[in-house]
Amino acid sequence: MIKEVLNMKKSIKQNIIVLMAVSAMALSACAKSDTSTPDSSKTETTDTASDAADINAEDEEKLISVLVDIRDNMEVGTAGSSLKAVPFGAELLDWSIDTTMNANETKQVVAEWLSEQDSDKLAEINEQLMLAGNTAVALIGESGKELMESAGFESENYPWSDAKTDIISEALNAVGAEGAQERPAE
């Protein structure tokens, strides 16, 4: 069990590094290829505003509630934090089953919520969200039941066969992109 937890921690750290690197490259590529004309940028702004208006307010509120719960109640970097993340991963999975939001809307809401957070705490919040998201993915994997048992956690929704892992992945991508933006330039 300890070996699995250590492997999960290693996997989480690797995912964070990969997401931050990919996000940094994407941001760099966007900055280099900004050849839009004033007319096309107007269209993009209108489309983004339209997309924001289309997001179901109740779904957005529920997602933000999950994010706040993770931010306020989940410990990272302490003994047993991987196992303590299980209920938060499950909460993400439960939300993903009930939401009507798509992956892009999820990423947009998470990125906007992150931008509103205290910049001094953003690194910790990113770590919390990454751990919760990676735990969610682990819970629907082959070792999900064993992980829940190790954490002493039960859920009536297990095995989350209807979970929308694509929206959880997009939430993690938003976390990685926001974390990459907050890193100081070297």
C-alpha positions in Angstrom: 0.0 0.0 0.0 2.8 2.4 0.8 4.4 1.6 -2.5 1.2 2.5 -4.3 0.8 5.8 -2.4 4.4 6.7 -3.3 3.8 5.7 -6.9 0.7 7.9 -6.9 2.6 10.8 -5.4 5.3 10.4 -8.1 2.7 10.2 -10.8 1.0 13.4 -9.5 4.2 15.3 -9.4 5.0 14.1 -13.0 1.6 15.2 -14.1 2.0 18.6 -12.6 5.4 19.1 -14.2 4.1 17.9 -17.6 1.0 20.1 -17.4 3.0 23.2 -16.5 5.5 22.5 -19.2 2.8 22.0 -21.9 0.9 25.1 -20.7 4.1 27.2 -20.7 4.8 26.0 -24.3 1.2 26.7 -25.4 1.3 30.2 -23.9 4.7 30.9 -25.5 3.3 29.7 -28.9 0.2 31.9 -28.5 2.4 34.9 -27.8 4.6 34.3 -30.8 1.8 33.6 -33.3 -0.4 36.6 -32.4 -1.2 37.7 -36.0 -4.8 38.4 -35.5 -6.4 41.4 -37.1 -8.5 43.8 -35.1 -11.7 42.4 -36.7 -10.9 38.8 -35.8 -10.0 39.7 -32.2 -13.5 41.4 -31.9 -15.1 38.1 -33.0 -13.0 36.1 -30.4 -14.1 38.4 -27.6 -17.7 38.1 -28.6 -17.5 34.3 -28.8 -15.9 34.1 -25.4 -18.6 36.4 -23.9 -21.2 34.2 -25.6 -19.7 31.0 -24.2 -19.6 32.5 -20.7 -23.3 33.3 -21.0 -24.1 29.8 -22.1 -22.6 28.1 -18.9 -25.3 26.8 -16.7 -25.2 29.0 -13.5 -26.2 26.1 -11.2 -23.5 23.8 -12.6 -21.0 26.6 -12.3 -22.0 27.3 -8.7 -21.7 23.6 -7.9 -18.2 23.4 -9.4 -17.1 26.4 -7.5 -18.4 24.9 -4.3 -16.3 21.8 -5.0 -13.3 23.9 -5.7 -13.8 26.0 -2.5 -14.2 22.8 -0.5 -10.9 21.4 -1.9 -9.1 24.7 -1.2 -10.4 25.1 2.3 -10.3 21.5 3.6 -7.8 19.4 1.7 -4.3 19.1 3.1 -1.3 18.6 0.8 2.3 17.8 1.6 1.5 16.1 4.9 1.6 12.4 5.9 -1.4 10.6 4.4 -2.5 13.5 2.2 -2.9 11.2 -0.7 -5.4 9.1 1.2 -7.1 12.2 2.6 -7.6 13.4 -1.0 -9.9 10.4 -1.8 -13.2 12.2 -0.6 -12.3 15.2 -2.7 -11.5 13.2 -5.8 -14.9 11.4 -5.2 -16.5 14.8 -4.9 -15.1 15.8 -8.3 -16.4 12.6 -9.8 -19.8 13.1 -8.3 -20.0 16.6 -9.7 -18.8 15.4 -13.2 -21.7 12.9 -13.4 -24.4 15.5 -12.7 -23.0 18.5 -14.6 -24.2 19.6 -18.0 -20.9 21.6 -18.5 -18.6 20.5 -21.3 -14.8 20.4 -21.0 -14.2 23.9 -22.3 -16.7 25.4 -20.0 -15.2 23.6 -17.1 -11.7 24.8 -18.0 -13.0 28.3 -18.3 -14.7 28.3 -14.9 -11.7 26.8 -13.1 -9.3 29.2 -14.8 -11.5 32.2 -13.9 -11.9 31.0 -10.3 -8.2 30.5 -10.0 -7.5 34.0 -11.3 -9.7 35.3 -8.4 -7.6 33.5 -5.7 -5.0 35.1 -3.4 -1.8 34.9 -5.4 0.2 34.1 -2.3 -1.8 30.9 -2.0 -2.1 30.0 -5.6 0.7 27.4 -5.7 -0.9 25.5 -2.8 -4.3 25.7 -4.4 -2.9 24.4 -7.6 -1.3 21.5 -5.7 -4.6 20.8 -4.0 -6.6 20.7 -7.2 -4.0 18.6 -9.0 -4.0 16.1 -6.1 -7.8 16.0 -6.1 -8.0 15.6 -9.9 -5.4 12.9 -10.1 -7.1 11.1 -7.2 -10.4 11.3 -9.1 -8.7 9.7 -12.1 -7.2 7.0 -9.8 -10.6 6.3 -8.3 -12.1 5.2 -11.6 -9.1 3.1 -12.5 -8.5 -0.5 -11.6 -7.1 0.4 -8.1 -10.0 2.7 -7.2 -11.8 0.3 -4.8 -8.5 -0.5 -3.1 -7.7 3.2 -2.8 -11.1 3.9 -1.2 -10.6 1.0 1.2 -7.1 2.2 2.2 -8.6 5.7 2.9 -11.5 4.3 4.8 -13.9 5.9 2.4 -17.1 4.6 0.8 -19.3 6.0 -1.9 -22.6 4.9 -3.3 -21.6 6.2 -6.7 -18.5 3.9 -7.1 -17.3 2.9 -9.7 -18.4 6.2 -11.3 -18.9 4.6 -14.7 -20.7 7.7 -15.9 -18.0 10.1 -14.8 -16.8 12.6 -17.4 -13.1 12.3 -17.1 -12.6 14.7 -20.0 -14.0 17.6 -17.9 -11.8 16.6 -15.0 -8.8 16.6 -17.3 -9.7 20.0 -18.6 -10.0 21.3 -15.0 -6.5 20.0 -14.4 -5.3 21.7 -17.6 -6.7 24.9 -16.3 -4.8 24.4 -13.1 -1.6 23.7 -15.0 -2.1 26.8 -17.2 -2.8 29.1 -14.3 0.2 27.7 -12.4 2.4 28.3 -15.5 1.2 31.9 -15.7 2.0 32.5 -12.0 5.6 31.2 -12.3 8.2 34.0 -12.3 10.2 34.4 -15.6 13.7 33.1 -15.3 
